[in-house]
Amino acid sequence: MSGTKILIVDDEQRMRKLVRDYLIREGYSVLEAADGRSALDQFYNDGNISLIILDVMMPEMDGWQVCAEIRKTSKVPIIMLTAKSDERDELRGFDLG
């Protein structure tokens, strides 16, 4: 796992910390972004991110938009972190990849 880099994207600092602390304990390298634009900047500037954990509900640029933008150039695995349980939201996530 050493060298495996994960980007956590969530506007809630508490949630980022919870996920970050767990992943670091498990031996992963972690980057964080508090909004969609910062996430895209980090993703494209780093070039070596193995996984993205992405909150759906964020201000300005939501997780759906971030996912769609990343999918234009990359097939990096993305785990959508959301409290939404509507079937339409689940299908939208699958459609975006």
C-alpha positions in Angstrom: 0.0 0.0 0.0 3.0 2.2 0.4 2.9 4.8 -2.3 -0.9 4.3 -3.0 -2.2 7.8 -3.1 -5.9 8.6 -2.3 -7.6 11.9 -2.8 -10.5 12.7 -0.3 -12.9 15.4 -1.5 -15.5 16.7 1.0 -16.5 20.2 2.0 -16.9 19.0 5.6 -13.5 19.0 7.4 -14.8 16.6 10.0 -15.6 14.0 7.4 -12.2 14.4 5.6 -10.4 14.0 8.9 -12.4 10.8 9.8 -11.6 9.2 6.4 -8.0 10.5 6.3 -7.1 9.2 9.8 -8.4 5.7 8.9 -6.6 5.6 5.6 -3.3 6.8 7.0 -3.5 4.2 9.8 -3.9 1.6 7.0 -0.8 2.8 5.3 -2.1 5.0 2.5 -0.8 8.3 1.4 -3.7 10.9 1.5 -4.4 14.2 -0.2 -7.4 16.3 0.7 -9.6 18.9 -1.1 -12.4 20.9 0.4 -14.2 21.7 -2.9 -14.5 20.5 -6.4 -12.1 23.0 -8.1 -9.3 22.2 -5.6 -9.9 18.5 -6.2 -9.5 18.9 -9.9 -6.3 21.0 -9.5 -4.8 18.4 -7.1 -5.8 15.5 -9.4 -4.3 17.0 -12.6 -1.2 18.5 -10.9 -0.3 15.2 -9.0 -0.9 12.7 -11.8 -0.3 9.8 -9.5 -3.6 9.4 -7.6 -4.9 5.8 -7.4 -8.4 6.4 -5.9 -10.7 9.3 -5.3 -13.3 9.4 -2.5 -15.7 12.1 -3.5 -18.6 13.8 -1.7 -21.6 14.4 -3.9 -23.1 17.4 -2.1 -20.7 20.3 -2.2 -21.2 24.0 -2.9 -20.3 25.5 -6.3 -19.0 22.4 -8.1 -20.7 19.2 -6.8 -19.3 15.7 -6.9 -21.2 14.9 -10.1 -19.5 17.7 -11.9 -16.1 16.7 -10.6 -16.6 13.1 -11.6 -17.7 14.1 -15.1 -14.7 16.3 -15.6 -12.3 13.6 -14.4 -13.9 11.0 -16.6 -13.0 13.1 -19.7 -9.4 12.1 -19.2 -9.1 9.3 -16.6 -10.6 6.0 -15.5 -9.2 6.4 -11.9 -11.6 4.6 -9.5 -14.0 7.0 -7.7 -16.0 6.1 -4.7 -19.0 8.5 -4.3 -19.5 9.5 -0.6 -23.1 10.6 -0.2 -26.1 10.6 2.1 -28.4 10.5 -0.9 -30.3 7.3 -1.3 -32.5 8.0 -4.2 -32.3 5.4 -7.0 -31.8 8.2 -9.6 -28.7 9.3 -7.8 -27.3 5.8 -7.7 -27.9 5.4 -11.4 -26.3 8.8 -12.2 -23.2 7.6 -10.4 -23.0 4.4 -12.4 -23.6 6.4 -15.6 -20.7 8.7 -14.9 -18.5 5.7 -14.3 
